[in-house]
Amino acid sequence: NDSEGTREPQSAANDSDARFLDTDRRQCSDCLALEYDGQCAAARRRELPQHAPWFAPDPETPRRCIGYRPGPDDPDQRLGRERWPNLYRRLSSLTEMEAPR
């Protein structure tokens, strides 16, 4: 195999690919909704009923989030509400219960 001699040691690119091995959760640092100041734009838009609008998550903690917006490196380009439909339904029902009638 000709590529054996040209293999590079573990690189940043390989590290970034490894972060997507957990196909059930994503880090906030991989989400386009994470703003430069560390706050979550999805929470600010009130798409996350369980969090305050000023929610600033730990960017490296893997989680399931209905506000997840995949970055260009994510091999799975589905939004959080599509990836985790049961979570979306459960949180949507919370919002409906809390909404004034």
N, CA, C and O atoms as a printed pandas DataFrame, in Angstrom:
     atom_number atom_name residue_name chain_id  residue_number  x_coord  y_coord  z_coord
0              1         N          ASN        A               1    0.846   -1.174    0.000
1              2        CA          ASN        A               1    0.000    0.000    0.000
2              3         C          ASN        A               1    0.890    1.236    0.000
3              4         O          ASN        A               1    1.698    1.419    0.911
4              5         N          ASP        A               2    0.750    2.077   -1.006
5              6        CA          ASP        A               2    1.581    3.267   -1.143
6              7         C          ASP        A               2    1.302    4.300   -0.066
7              8         O          ASP        A               2    2.184    5.095    0.261
8              9         N          SER        A               3    0.113    4.309    0.488
9             10        CA          SER        A               3   -0.225    5.338    1.474
10            11         C          SER        A               3    0.417    5.080    2.831
11            12         O          SER        A               3    0.433    5.974    3.678
12            13         N          GLU        A               4    0.944    3.888    3.057
13            14        CA          GLU        A               4    1.532    3.574    4.359
14            15         C          GLU        A               4    2.689    4.514    4.693
15            16         O          GLU        A               4    2.792    4.976    5.829
16            17         N          GLY        A               5    3.547    4.801    3.740
17            18        CA          GLY        A               5    4.705    5.644    3.989
18            19         C          GLY        A               5    4.361    7.106    4.152
19            20         O          GLY        A               5    5.162    7.859    4.707
20            21         N          THR        A               6    3.192    7.542    3.687
21            22        CA          THR        A               6    2.826    8.948    3.754
22            23         C          THR        A               6    1.883    9.257    4.896
23            24         O          THR        A               6    1.407   10.386    5.020
24            25         N          ARG        A               7    1.608    8.278    5.724
25            26        CA          ARG        A               7    0.680    8.508    6.828
26            27         C          ARG        A               7    1.260    9.492    7.824
27            28         O          ARG        A               7    2.428    9.400    8.199
28            29         N          GLU        A               8    0.427   10.444    8.252
29            30        CA          GLU        A               8    0.855   11.421    9.245
30            31         C          GLU        A               8    0.491   10.926   10.632
31            32         O          GLU        A               8   -0.431   10.125   10.784
32            33         N          PRO        A               9    1.207   11.395   11.642
33            34        CA          PRO        A               9    0.797   11.070   13.013
34            35         C          PRO        A               9   -0.581   11.671   13.292
35            36         O          PRO        A               9   -1.093   12.473   12.511
36            37         N          GLN        A              10   -1.168   11.269   14.415
37            38        CA          GLN        A              10   -2.502   11.777   14.791
38            39         C          GLN        A              10   -2.524   13.288   14.616
39            40         O          GLN        A              10   -1.760   13.999   15.269
40            41         N          SER        A              11   -3.386   13.781   13.746
41            42        CA          SER        A              11   -3.429   15.215   13.454
42            43         C          SER        A              11   -4.706   15.829   13.986
43            44         O          SER        A              11   -5.597   15.126   14.464
44            45         N          ALA        A              12   -4.789   17.145   13.899
45            46        CA          ALA        A              12   -5.996   17.854   14.335
46            47         C          ALA        A              12   -7.188   17.413   13.505
47            48         O          ALA        A              12   -8.300   17.316   14.025
48            49         N          ALA        A              13   -6.974   17.145   12.218
49            50        CA          ALA        A              13   -8.079   16.692   11.370
50            51         C          ALA        A              13   -8.609   15.345   11.856
51            52         O          ALA        A              13   -9.821   15.136   11.901
52            53         N          ASN        A              14   -7.710   14.430   12.219
53            54        CA          ASN        A              14   -8.146   13.142   12.735
54            55         C          ASN        A              14   -8.861   13.300   14.067
55            56         O          ASN        A              14   -9.840   12.603   14.332
56            57         N          ASP        A              15   -8.381   14.210   14.904
57            58        CA          ASP        A              15   -9.043   14.473   16.174
58            59         C          ASP        A              15  -10.454   14.980   15.943
59            60         O          ASP        A              15  -11.381   14.593   16.655
60            61         N          SER        A              16  -10.625   15.850   14.945
61            62        CA          SER        A              16  -11.956   16.399   14.697
62            63         C          SER        A              16  -12.898   15.315   14.184
63            64         O          SER        A              16  -14.087   15.335   14.505
64            65         N          ASP        A              17  -12.396   14.376   13.398
65            66        CA          ASP        A              17  -13.237   13.274   12.930
66            67         C          ASP        A              17  -13.661   12.386   14.094
67            68         O          ASP        A              17  -14.781   11.878   14.111
68            69         N          ALA        A              18  -12.780   12.198   15.059
69            70        CA          ALA        A              18  -13.067   11.325   16.188
70            71         C          ALA        A              18  -14.205   11.861   17.049
71            72         O          ALA        A              18  -14.909   11.082   17.691
72            73         N          ARG        A              19  -14.392   13.157   17.071
73            74        CA          ARG        A              19  -15.449   13.708   17.926
74            75         C          ARG        A              19  -16.842   13.342   17.435
75            76         O          ARG        A              19  -17.810   13.496   18.179
76            77         N          PHE        A              20  -16.967   12.863   16.206
77            78        CA          PHE        A              20  -18.266   12.477   15.668
78            79         C          PHE        A              20  -18.536   10.980   15.792
79            80         O          PHE        A              20  -19.544   10.488   15.286
80            81         N          LEU        A              21  -17.630   10.245   16.469
81            82        CA          LEU        A              21  -17.833    8.809   16.627
82            83         C          LEU        A              21  -19.047    8.492   17.492
83            84         O          LEU        A              21  -19.722    7.488   17.265
84            85         N          ASP        A              22  -19.331    9.337   18.481
85            86        CA          ASP        A              22  -20.529    9.158   19.307
86            87         C          ASP        A              22  -21.692    9.702   18.482
87            88         O          ASP        A              22  -21.949   10.906   18.481
88            89         N          THR        A              23  -22.380    8.827   17.794
89            90        CA          THR        A              23  -23.408    9.268   16.848
90            91         C          THR        A              23  -24.696    9.697   17.522
91            92         O          THR        A              23  -25.598   10.212   16.861
92            93         N          ASP        A              24  -24.796    9.491   18.834
93            94        CA          ASP        A              24  -26.032    9.856   19.516
94            95         C          ASP        A              24  -25.962   11.210   20.213
95            96         O          ASP        A              24  -26.996   11.733   20.631
96            97         N          ARG        A              25  -24.783   11.787   20.348
97            98        CA          ARG        A              25  -24.657   13.075   21.024
98            99         C          ARG        A              25  -23.664   13.950   20.281
99           100         O          ARG        A              25  -22.813   13.458   19.539
100          101         N          ARG        A              26  -23.784   15.247   20.489
101          102        CA          ARG        A              26  -22.853   16.194   19.892
102          103         C          ARG        A              26  -22.418   17.211   20.928
103          104         O          ARG        A              26  -23.149   17.491   21.879
104          105         N          GLN        A              27  -21.232   17.764   20.745
105          106        CA          GLN        A              27  -20.729   18.822   21.620
106          107         C          GLN        A              27  -21.273   20.166   21.140
107          108         O          GLN        A              27  -21.472   20.372   19.943
108          109         N          CYS        A              28  -21.506   21.060   22.067
109          110        CA          CYS        A              28  -21.975   22.393   21.693
110          111         C          CYS        A              28  -20.936   23.114   20.826
111          112         O          CYS        A              28  -21.297   23.953   20.001
112          113         N          SER        A              29  -19.669   22.797   21.007
113          114        CA          SER        A              29  -18.623   23.435   20.188
114          115         C          SER        A              29  -18.758   23.068   18.712
115          116         O          SER        A              29  -18.173   23.736   17.860
116          117         N          ASP        A              30  -19.514   22.023   18.395
117          118        CA          ASP        A              30  -19.752   21.634   17.002
118          119         C          ASP        A              30  -21.041   22.234   16.448
119          120         O          ASP        A              30  -21.380   22.002   15.287
120          121         N          CYS        A              31  -21.757   22.997   17.257
121          122        CA          CYS        A              31  -23.072   23.514   16.899
122          123         C          CYS        A              31  -22.972   24.959   16.410
123          124         O          CYS        A              31  -22.287   25.780   17.019
124          125         N          LEU        A              32  -23.646   25.255   15.327
125          126        CA          LEU        A              32  -23.641   26.619   14.808
126          127         C          LEU        A              32  -24.439   27.577   15.682
127          128         O          LEU        A              32  -24.334   28.791   15.507
128          129         N          ALA        A              33  -25.235   27.061   16.621
129          130        CA          ALA        A              33  -25.998   27.930   17.521
130          131         C          ALA        A              33  -25.157   28.438   18.690
131          132         O          ALA        A              33  -25.600   29.323   19.422
132          133         N          LEU        A              34  -23.955   27.895   18.880
133          134        CA          LEU        A              34  -23.086   28.388   19.952
134          135         C          LEU        A              34  -22.445   29.694   19.487
135          136         O          LEU        A              34  -21.723   29.725   18.490
136          137         N          GLU        A              35  -22.717   30.753   20.212
137          138        CA          GLU        A              35  -22.232   32.070   19.818
138          139         C          GLU        A              35  -20.822   32.322   20.341
139          140         O          GLU        A              35  -20.333   31.595   21.205
140          141         N          TYR        A              36  -20.178   33.347   19.815
141          142        CA          TYR        A              36  -18.799   33.664   20.192
142          143         C          TYR        A              36  -18.643   33.935   21.685
143          144         O          TYR        A              36  -17.587   33.664   22.254
144          145         N          ASP        A              37  -19.678   34.465   22.320
145          146        CA          ASP        A              37  -19.594   34.755   23.755
146          147         C          ASP        A              37  -19.901   33.534   24.616
147          148         O          ASP        A              37  -19.916   33.632   25.842
148          149         N          GLY        A              38  -20.147   32.379   23.986
149          150        CA          GLY        A              38  -20.402   31.145   24.716
150          151         C          GLY        A              38  -21.865   30.877   25.008
151          152         O          GLY        A              38  -22.209   29.832   25.560
152          153         N          GLN        A              39  -22.727   31.810   24.643
153          154        CA          GLN        A              39  -24.150   31.601   24.870
154          155         C          GLN        A              39  -24.772   30.847   23.706
155          156         O          GLN        A              39  -24.242   30.830   22.595
156          157         N          CYS        A              40  -25.909   30.223   23.991
157          158        CA          CYS        A              40  -26.612   29.407   22.998
158          159         C          CYS        A              40  -27.685   30.244   22.300
159          160         O          CYS        A              40  -28.604   30.749   22.946
160          161         N          ALA        A              41  -27.566   30.385   20.993
161          162        CA          ALA        A              41  -28.547   31.160   20.225
162          163         C          ALA        A              41  -29.910   30.474   20.220
163          164         O          ALA        A              41  -30.937   31.151   20.166
164          165         N          ALA        A              42  -29.938   29.151   20.274
165          166        CA          ALA        A              42  -31.221   28.438   20.307
166          167         C          ALA        A              42  -31.964   28.762   21.610
167          168         O          ALA        A              42  -33.182   28.946   21.597
168          169         N          ALA        A              43  -31.251   28.832   22.715
169          170        CA          ALA        A              43  -31.878   29.206   23.992
170          171         C          ALA        A              43  -32.352   30.654   23.932
171          172         O          ALA        A              43  -33.438   30.982   24.411
172          173         N          ARG        A              44  -31.531   31.514   23.341
173          174        CA          ARG        A              44  -31.912   32.924   23.219
174          175         C          ARG        A              44  -33.193   33.075   22.404
175          176         O          ARG        A              44  -34.025   33.932   22.701
176          177         N          ARG        A              45  -33.350   32.237   21.371
177          178        CA          ARG        A              45  -34.566   32.268   20.536
178          179         C          ARG        A              45  -35.725   31.529   21.203
179          180         O          ARG        A              45  -36.809   31.420   20.630
180          181         N          ARG        A              46  -35.490   31.020   22.421
181          182        CA          ARG        A              46  -36.476   30.286   23.214
182          183         C          ARG        A              46  -36.913   28.982   22.540
183          184         O          ARG        A              46  -38.062   28.558   22.661
184          185         N          GLU        A              47  -35.970   28.360   21.828
185          186        CA          GLU        A              47  -36.212   27.050   21.232
186          187         C          GLU        A              47  -35.940   25.929   22.228
187          188         O          GLU        A              47  -36.277   24.772   21.975
188          189         N          LEU        A              48  -35.336   26.270   23.352
189          190        CA          LEU        A              48  -34.995   25.289   24.381
190          191         C          LEU        A              48  -35.770   25.628   25.652
191          192         O          LEU        A              48  -35.286   26.402   26.477
192          193         N          PRO        A              49  -36.954   25.067   25.820
193          194        CA          PRO        A              49  -37.802   25.456   26.950
194          195         C          PRO        A              49  -37.200   25.138   28.311
195          196         O          PRO        A              49  -37.611   25.720   29.314
196          197         N          GLN        A              50  -36.247   24.238   28.365
197          198        CA          GLN        A              50  -35.653   23.858   29.659
198          199         C          GLN        A              50  -34.513   24.791   30.066
199          200         O          GLN        A              50  -33.952   24.631   31.150
200          201         N          HIS        A              51  -34.162   25.761   29.221
201          202        CA          HIS        A              51  -33.035   26.649   29.526
202          203         C          HIS        A              51  -33.453   28.116   29.442
203          204         O          HIS        A              51  -34.338   28.490   28.672
204          205         N          ALA        A              52  -32.792   28.928   30.253
205          206        CA          ALA        A              52  -32.994   30.371   30.212
206          207         C          ALA        A              52  -32.404   30.928   28.917
207          208         O          ALA        A              52  -31.512   30.311   28.334
208          209         N          PRO        A              53  -32.884   32.078   28.461
209          210        CA          PRO        A              53  -32.373   32.668   27.212
210          211         C          PRO        A              53  -30.881   32.987   27.243
211          212         O          PRO        A              53  -30.267   33.114   26.184
212          213         N          TRP        A              54  -30.286   33.119   28.415
213          214        CA          TRP        A              54  -28.853   33.431   28.531
214          215         C          TRP        A              54  -28.007   32.180   28.786
215          216         O          TRP        A              54  -26.867   32.289   29.239
216          217         N          PHE        A              55  -28.546   31.010   28.502
217          218        CA          PHE        A              55  -27.850   29.737   28.721
218          219         C          PHE        A              55  -26.507   29.720   28.001
219          220         O          PHE        A              55  -26.420   30.004   26.806
220          221         N          ALA        A              56  -25.463   29.383   28.753
221          222        CA          ALA        A              56  -24.104   29.251   28.216
222          223         C          ALA        A              56  -23.600   27.859   28.588
223          224         O          ALA        A              56  -23.095   27.660   29.693
224          225         N          PRO        A              57  -23.732   26.895   27.676
225          226        CA          PRO        A              57  -23.376   25.510   27.986
226          227         C          PRO        A              57  -21.868   25.291   28.021
227          228         O          PRO        A              57  -21.091   26.093   27.502
228          229         N          ASP        A              58  -21.474   24.183   28.648
229          230        CA          ASP        A              58  -20.087   23.739   28.545
230          231         C          ASP        A              58  -19.911   23.269   27.103
231          232         O          ASP        A              58  -20.563   22.306   26.700
232          233         N          PRO        A              59  -19.062   23.909   26.320
233          234        CA          PRO        A              59  -18.980   23.597   24.894
234          235         C          PRO        A              59  -18.463   22.205   24.567
235          236         O          PRO        A              59  -18.671   21.728   23.452
236          237         N          GLU        A              60  -17.789   21.534   25.511
237          238        CA          GLU        A              60  -17.195   20.235   25.221
238          239         C          GLU        A              60  -17.994   19.057   25.767
239          240         O          GLU        A              60  -17.584   17.910   25.588
240          241         N          THR        A              61  -19.110   19.304   26.421
241          242        CA          THR        A              61  -19.925   18.220   26.960
242          243         C          THR        A              61  -20.822   17.647   25.871
243          244         O          THR        A              61  -21.630   18.382   25.303
244          245         N          PRO        A              62  -20.704   16.358   25.563
245          246        CA          PRO        A              62  -21.599   15.759   24.573
246          247         C          PRO        A              62  -23.028   15.712   25.117
247          248         O          PRO        A              62  -23.244   15.377   26.281
248          249         N          ARG        A              63  -23.990   16.046   24.274
249          250        CA          ARG        A              63  -25.381   16.059   24.708
250          251         C          ARG        A              63  -26.316   15.889   23.523
251          252         O          ARG        A              63  -25.903   15.973   22.366
252          253         N          ARG        A              64  -27.573   15.651   23.832
253          254        CA          ARG        A              64  -28.643   15.670   22.838
254          255         C          ARG        A              64  -29.367   16.989   23.018
255          256         O          ARG        A              64  -29.746   17.330   24.138
256          257         N          CYS        A              65  -29.567   17.734   21.955
257          258        CA          CYS        A              65  -30.178   19.061   22.066
258          259         C          CYS        A              65  -31.040   19.322   20.842
259          260         O          CYS        A              65  -30.584   19.171   19.709
260          261         N          ILE        A              66  -32.274   19.710   21.070
261          262        CA          ILE        A              66  -33.165   19.963   19.934
262          263         C          ILE        A              66  -32.778   21.224   19.175
263          264         O          ILE        A              66  -33.226   21.429   18.047
264          265         N          GLY        A              67  -31.950   22.072   19.780
265          266        CA          GLY        A              67  -31.495   23.281   19.113
266          267         C          GLY        A              67  -30.221   23.092   18.314
267          268         O          GLY        A              67  -29.710   24.048   17.731
268          269         N          TYR        A              68  -29.700   21.872   18.276
269          270        CA          TYR        A              68  -28.426   21.606   17.591
270          271         C          TYR        A              68  -28.526   21.936   16.105
271          272         O          TYR        A              68  -29.460   21.522   15.419
272          273         N          ARG        A              69  -27.545   22.687   15.631
273          274        CA          ARG        A              69  -27.406   23.009   14.204
274          275         C          ARG        A              69  -26.008   22.562   13.790
275          276         O          ARG        A              69  -25.014   23.150   14.215
276          277         N          PRO        A              70  -25.931   21.521   12.959
277          278        CA          PRO        A              70  -24.616   20.947   12.636
278          279         C          PRO        A              70  -23.717   21.909   11.870
279          280         O          PRO        A              70  -24.165   22.658   11.002
280          281         N          GLY        A              71  -22.445   21.863   12.217
281          282        CA          GLY        A              71  -21.450   22.621   11.480
282          283         C          GLY        A              71  -21.090   21.884   10.193
283          284         O          GLY        A              71  -21.549   20.762    9.979
284          285         N          PRO        A              72  -20.295   22.482    9.354
285          286        CA          PRO        A              72  -19.963   21.886    8.053
286          287         C          PRO        A              72  -19.173   20.582    8.147
287          288         O          PRO        A              72  -19.192   19.788    7.207
288          289         N          ASP        A              73  -18.477   20.345    9.267
289          290        CA          ASP        A              73  -17.685   19.122    9.425
290          291         C          ASP        A              73  -18.510   17.926    9.888
291          292         O          ASP        A              73  -18.048   16.788    9.802
292          293         N          ASP        A              74  -19.707   18.165   10.372
293          294        CA          ASP        A              74  -20.526   17.078   10.911
294          295         C          ASP        A              74  -21.034   16.211    9.765
295          296         O          ASP        A              74  -21.695   16.722    8.861
296          297         N          PRO        A              75  -20.742   14.915    9.779
297          298        CA          PRO        A              75  -21.198   14.043    8.688
298          299         C          PRO        A              75  -22.718   13.862    8.668
299          300         O          PRO        A              75  -23.276   13.492    7.635
300          301         N          ASP        A              76  -23.391   14.113    9.786
301          302        CA          ASP        A              76  -24.845   14.009    9.868
302          303         C          ASP        A              76  -25.401   15.429    9.947
303          304         O          ASP        A              76  -25.277   16.085   10.981
304          305         N          GLN        A              77  -26.000   15.900    8.883
305          306        CA          GLN        A              77  -26.435   17.286    8.807
306          307         C          GLN        A              77  -27.866   17.524    9.291
307          308         O          GLN        A              77  -28.441   18.577    9.015
308          309         N          ARG        A              78  -28.444   16.563   10.005
309          310        CA          ARG        A              78  -29.794   16.778   10.528
310          311         C          ARG        A              78  -29.765   17.740   11.711
311          312         O          ARG        A              78  -28.811   17.764   12.488
312          313         N          LEU        A              79  -30.826   18.530   11.831
313          314        CA          LEU        A              79  -30.996   19.415   12.984
314          315         C          LEU        A              79  -31.305   18.575   14.216
315          316         O          LEU        A              79  -31.694   17.412   14.100
316          317         N          GLY        A              80  -31.133   19.160   15.384
317          318        CA          GLY        A              80  -31.373   18.444   16.629
318          319         C          GLY        A              80  -32.777   17.880   16.751
319          320         O          GLY        A              80  -32.951   16.753   17.213
320          321         N          ARG        A              81  -33.772   18.640   16.348
321          322        CA          ARG        A              81  -35.151   18.142   16.474
322          323         C          ARG        A              81  -35.411   16.961   15.549
323          324         O          ARG        A              81  -36.317   16.167   15.803
324          325         N          GLU        A              82  -34.621   16.833   14.468
325          326        CA          GLU        A              82  -34.741   15.682   13.570
326          327         C          GLU        A              82  -33.950   14.493   14.091
327          328         O          GLU        A              82  -34.376   13.348   13.936
328          329         N          ARG        A              83  -32.808   14.751   14.704
329          330        CA          ARG        A              83  -31.964   13.673   15.244
330          331         C          ARG        A              83  -32.603   12.998   16.439
331          332         O          ARG        A              83  -32.549   11.777   16.584
332          333         N          TRP        A              84  -33.210   13.810   17.296
333          334        CA          TRP        A              84  -33.752   13.304   18.552
334          335         C          TRP        A              84  -35.245   13.644   18.631
335          336         O          TRP        A              84  -35.644   14.478   19.444
336          337         N          PRO        A              85  -36.078   13.002   17.791
337          338        CA          PRO        A              85  -37.500   13.357   17.743
338          339         C          PRO        A              85  -38.229   13.111   19.062
339          340         O          PRO        A              85  -39.146   13.860   19.400
340          341         N          ASN        A              86  -37.845   12.081   19.810
341          342        CA          ASN        A              86  -38.512   11.831   21.097
342          343         C          ASN        A              86  -38.227   12.964   22.082
343          344         O          ASN        A              86  -39.118   13.385   22.820
344          345         N          LEU        A              87  -37.006   13.451   22.095
345          346        CA          LEU        A              87  -36.654   14.581   22.952
346          347         C          LEU        A              87  -37.437   15.819   22.520
347          348         O          LEU        A              87  -37.955   16.563   23.352
348          349         N          TYR        A              88  -37.511   16.023   21.228
349          350        CA          TYR        A              88  -38.253   17.180   20.700
350          351         C          TYR        A              88  -39.726   17.112   21.111
351          352         O          TYR        A              88  -40.296   18.114   21.544
352          353         N          ARG        A              89  -40.342   15.936   20.979
353          354        CA          ARG        A              89  -41.751   15.791   21.366
354          355         C          ARG        A              89  -41.939   16.035   22.857
355          356         O          ARG        A              89  -42.884   16.709   23.267
356          357         N          ARG        A              90  -41.039   15.485   23.663
357          358        CA          ARG        A              90  -41.156   15.656   25.113
358          359         C          ARG        A              90  -41.018   17.124   25.511
359          360         O          ARG        A              90  -41.802   17.625   26.316
360          361         N          LEU        A              91  -40.027   17.812   24.951
361          362        CA          LEU        A              91  -39.834   19.218   25.298
362          363         C          LEU        A              91  -40.932   20.095   24.713
363          364         O          LEU        A              91  -41.305   21.097   25.322
364          365         N          SER        A              92  -41.454   19.742   23.553
365          366        CA          SER        A              92  -42.566   20.484   22.966
366          367         C          SER        A              92  -43.802   20.375   23.839
367          368         O          SER        A              92  -44.545   21.346   23.986
368          369         N          SER        A              93  -44.031   19.209   24.420
369          370        CA          SER        A              93  -45.191   19.039   25.290
370          371         C          SER        A              93  -45.026   19.859   26.566
371          372         O          SER        A              93  -46.018   20.345   27.108
372          373         N          LEU        A              94  -43.799   20.027   27.060
373          374        CA          LEU        A              94  -43.559   20.891   28.211
374          375         C          LEU        A              94  -43.928   22.330   27.895
375          376         O          LEU        A              94  -44.538   23.016   28.715
376          377         N          THR        A              95  -43.560   22.783   26.712
377          378        CA          THR        A              95  -43.853   24.141   26.295
378          379         C          THR        A              95  -45.360   24.351   26.202
379          380         O          THR        A              95  -45.875   25.386   26.625
380          381         N          GLU        A              96  -46.060   23.373   25.651
381          382        CA          GLU        A              96  -47.511   23.479   25.528
382          383         C          GLU        A              96  -48.178   23.528   26.899
383          384         O          GLU        A              96  -49.137   24.275   27.094
384          385         N          MET        A              97  -47.679   22.741   27.847
385          386        CA          MET        A              97  -48.261   22.723   29.179
386          387         C          MET        A              97  -48.023   24.051   29.906
387          388         O          MET        A              97  -48.863   24.488   30.693
388          389         N          GLU        A              98  -46.886   24.685   29.644
389          390        CA          GLU        A              98  -46.537   25.922   30.339
390          391         C          GLU        A              98  -47.140   27.158   29.690
391          392         O          GLU        A              98  -47.208   28.212   30.322
392          393         N          ALA        A              99  -47.578   27.050   28.445
393          394        CA          ALA        A              99  -48.095   28.197   27.718
394          395         C          ALA        A              99  -49.414   28.660   28.335
395          396         O          ALA        A              99  -50.277   27.838   28.644
396          397         N          PRO        A             100  -49.571   29.981   28.516
397          398        CA          PRO        A             100  -50.846   30.483   29.042
398          399         C          PRO        A             100  -51.961   30.270   28.034
399          400         O          PRO        A             100  -51.750   30.366   26.825
400          401         N          ARG        A             101  -53.115   29.987   28.532
401          402        CA          ARG        A             101  -54.248   29.728   27.643
402          403         C          ARG        A             101  -55.220   30.869   27.658
403          404         O          ARG        A             101  -56.237   30.823   26.966
